[in-house]
Amino acid sequence: MKKTLHFCLVGLILVSSKAFGQGDVDVEQILRAGAKDLNTYMGYYVEPAAKGFIYSMGSGWAQTAKPHSTLGFDIKFGAGVAAVPSKHESFTFDPNEYDKLRIVGASGPEELPTLFGETETDATLGIYEEGELIAEVEVPPGLDIPVKYVPAPTIQAALGLPAGFEIIGRFIPEIKIDDAKVSQWGLGVKHDIKQHIPGFNLLPFDLSGLVAYNNLKASYIIDETENQHGKMDVESWTFQGIISKKLSIITFYGAFGYNTGKSAYSVLGDYYVEGVSEPLTDPVDLKYEVAGAMGTLGARFKFGPIFLSGDYTFQEYNTINVGLGVSIR
């Protein structure tokens, strides 16, 4: 059953599986409290990763407001990393939200670490039935990682179309990481809106609008012989107004707008747990949504056809995005 948690972390953060083996979490014991209690606890525990991943996926769509000329194009390899706010490094364990799960020795709500929280804790979870303690398990610790960021890599290409339009695509074919499979695609449209505003063509900057959608799917085999597996779907929408100014090899750009997205994660199959007579079917079903205003400041350096870009987005999970690519107008 520890493989179940392994997928939670691999799927939600998509970094090396080695990092996720560091937490000594006995998911099977927590399951003795029932699927409801497990979902409530894990919902809080992995929330920073689930939400941060949506924000990092929604970044890096544009490095200039000026669309490509017709049939101009660029190809970019990039990565966004969303910073986990300090307030999301812990969550409040309220015993009123659980049927059987309690903190041993505590009489009320307590602060416990999320996946990005403290790596050591002295607290113990207890599973109670009719007031009697039937099992104990250590509180899941935070991961022992040097930085509290949620990364999302991207491969992106853009093509200029007539009338000031540019189409942007993202695609990562299905790849396998240990027992996990991951794929990603996205589509965006950027349009020069300066041309539609009388007198704006005389102003020394570029102005455009962007709408973009991104989708990622991941799956993980927990036990192939028992048909136990997990899956995750993440999607994000980005709506932006973009302004930029080119000065020699440097283009300064900014964006303002709105990001929204959701993720759904589930563990499927039948799971037999010690002390529970009936198997638990499809025990994990977690859903998250994010939405909020955003603002971006960045710069692109272009040396011939090669460019390097970097920007910082201010939002609930502030995000850094960097990219390296080739652009031909």
Secondary structure, DSSP 8 states (H G I E B T S, - for coil): -HHHHHHHHHHHH-S-HHHHTSS---HHHHHTT-HHHHHHHHHHHTHHHHHHHHHHHT--S-S-SS---TT-EEEEEEEEEEE--GGGSEEEE-GGG-SSEEETT-SS-EEEE-TTS-S----EEEEEETTEEEEEEE-------SS-EEEEEEEEEEEEEGGGEEEEEEEEEEEEETTEEEEEEEEEEEEE-GGGSTTGGGSSSEEEEEEEEEEEEEEEEEEGGGTEEEEEEEEEEEEEEEEEEEETTEEEEEEEEEEEEEEEEEEESEE--TT-SS-EES-EEEEEEEEEEEEEEEEEEEETTEEEEEEEEESSS-EEEEEEEEEE-
